[in-house]
Amino acid sequence: MAKIKITQIKSVIDRSERQKKTIEALGLKRINHSVEVEATPSIIGMVRKVNHLVAIEAI
C-alpha cells in the first residue's frame, strides 16, 4: 500500500475528547510532529475526522 506522512499543524486544546483520542491513535504527540503510516481505509477515515488539525503528504 501507499504510505502517507501526517503532520499535526494545530493544537488539540479546546477540541473534543474524540478528536484528541484520534490524534493520539494516529501516533501524533505535539504540533509539528510527523508520522509515516500505511494509507489503509481506517487511517484515511481517522485523518478525515481531524483533517483541520493535520497536514497530509503522499510519499
Backbone bond lengths (Angstrom), bond angles and torsions (degrees), N, CA, C in turn:
res aa  C-N    CA-C-N  psi(-1)  N-CA   C-N-CA  omega(-1)  CA-C   N-CA-C  phi
1 M - - - 1.453 - - 1.530 110.11 -
2 A 1.300 114.49 163.67 1.457 120.38 178.57 1.523 109.72 -75.56
3 K 1.306 115.59 153.83 1.460 120.71 176.73 1.524 108.66 -106.77
4 I 1.321 115.26 149.57 1.459 120.74 174.78 1.518 108.77 -129.12
5 K 1.315 115.38 151.72 1.458 122.10 176.60 1.524 107.03 -107.51
6 I 1.329 115.92 123.17 1.466 121.83 -178.65 1.519 107.54 -111.99
7 T 1.327 116.66 127.73 1.463 122.62 -179.86 1.521 108.68 -123.83
8 Q 1.339 115.80 128.55 1.464 119.52 176.55 1.521 108.31 -76.80
9 I 1.347 117.05 125.97 1.461 120.51 -177.27 1.526 112.59 -114.74
10 K 1.335 117.51 -12.56 1.459 120.80 178.82 1.517 109.73 -132.80
11 S 1.319 115.22 158.26 1.454 122.23 -178.45 1.521 111.65 -75.69
12 V 1.335 115.80 155.25 1.463 121.07 175.71 1.525 112.01 -96.03
13 I 1.325 116.86 3.89 1.462 120.49 175.63 1.526 108.43 -63.62
14 D 1.306 117.59 137.35 1.470 125.06 -178.08 1.531 112.82 65.02
15 R 1.317 117.84 25.28 1.466 122.70 173.77 1.519 108.14 -106.83
16 S 1.324 116.35 162.70 1.456 119.77 -179.77 1.529 110.06 -67.11
17 E 1.326 115.30 157.87 1.466 120.75 179.40 1.533 110.30 -61.04
18 R 1.311 116.71 -34.49 1.461 121.33 179.54 1.532 111.31 -63.30
19 Q 1.333 116.89 -41.90 1.464 120.01 178.58 1.526 110.52 -68.57
20 K 1.330 117.50 -38.45 1.473 120.64 177.52 1.519 110.77 -61.58
21 K 1.327 117.29 -43.07 1.469 121.54 179.94 1.529 110.93 -67.45
22 T 1.328 117.20 -35.24 1.459 120.70 178.72 1.526 110.72 -66.12
23 I 1.324 117.01 -44.24 1.468 121.14 176.89 1.527 109.92 -60.12
24 E 1.318 116.59 -43.37 1.465 121.40 178.85 1.528 110.82 -63.87
25 A 1.328 117.39 -41.14 1.461 121.68 179.79 1.523 112.26 -65.82
26 L 1.320 116.72 -29.01 1.466 120.40 176.16 1.522 111.71 -74.53
27 G 1.325 117.64 -12.96 1.465 121.46 178.71 1.506 113.79 94.87
28 L 1.330 117.49 12.25 1.465 121.07 -179.27 1.519 109.83 -90.55
29 K 1.322 116.65 140.51 1.456 121.17 -174.76 1.523 114.22 -118.14
30 R 1.322 117.51 -27.44 1.466 120.36 -175.67 1.534 108.77 -160.30
31 I 1.312 116.18 171.42 1.462 120.96 178.33 1.531 109.07 -63.22
32 N 1.312 116.34 140.36 1.469 126.14 -178.05 1.525 113.74 71.00
33 H 1.323 118.48 8.58 1.460 121.61 173.64 1.521 108.09 -83.35
34 S 1.334 117.21 136.72 1.462 122.06 -177.98 1.516 110.92 -122.61
35 V 1.320 115.41 149.23 1.461 121.95 173.13 1.523 108.02 -135.63
36 E 1.335 115.54 149.85 1.451 121.82 175.18 1.518 107.52 -110.46
37 V 1.324 116.79 124.04 1.458 121.85 -177.07 1.522 110.21 -135.36
38 E 1.336 115.21 160.60 1.463 121.07 173.74 1.524 108.71 -70.12
39 A 1.307 117.25 143.02 1.461 122.53 -177.99 1.526 110.06 -86.16
40 T 1.335 116.59 68.92 1.457 121.41 177.62 1.531 109.25 -84.14
41 P 1.326 117.66 161.76 1.472 119.24 178.90 1.528 113.33 -58.22
42 S 1.324 118.28 -35.47 1.463 119.88 -179.98 1.527 111.49 -69.18
43 I 1.320 117.77 -39.34 1.468 121.60 177.54 1.529 109.86 -66.44
44 I 1.316 117.30 -43.44 1.466 121.29 178.92 1.530 109.88 -60.18
45 G 1.324 117.35 -40.75 1.462 121.06 177.91 1.514 112.08 -63.15
46 M 1.343 117.14 -42.12 1.464 120.19 178.32 1.522 110.95 -64.58
47 V 1.333 116.77 -40.49 1.466 120.68 179.90 1.524 110.40 -63.69
48 R 1.321 117.27 -38.79 1.468 120.27 179.10 1.520 111.96 -63.42
49 K 1.330 117.49 -33.49 1.466 121.17 -179.12 1.532 112.12 -70.38
50 V 1.332 116.84 -26.64 1.472 120.57 -178.08 1.525 110.73 -123.70
51 N 1.332 117.77 30.11 1.465 120.22 -175.82 1.520 113.45 -63.16
52 H 1.336 118.15 -19.95 1.465 121.25 178.25 1.532 111.35 -80.10
53 L 1.330 118.12 -8.87 1.467 122.72 -179.10 1.525 113.20 -108.40
54 V 1.321 117.69 -10.62 1.453 121.26 -173.26 1.538 111.52 -130.56
55 A 1.344 114.29 161.22 1.462 122.00 171.62 1.521 106.89 -117.71
56 I 1.326 116.77 141.71 1.451 121.83 -175.87 1.522 109.53 -121.74
57 E 1.342 115.98 135.94 1.465 122.28 175.51 1.514 108.49 -129.57
58 A 1.306 117.61 138.12 1.468 121.76 172.33 1.520 108.74 -79.87
59 I 1.313 115.26 141.07 1.474 119.65 179.19 1.517 108.71 -111.56
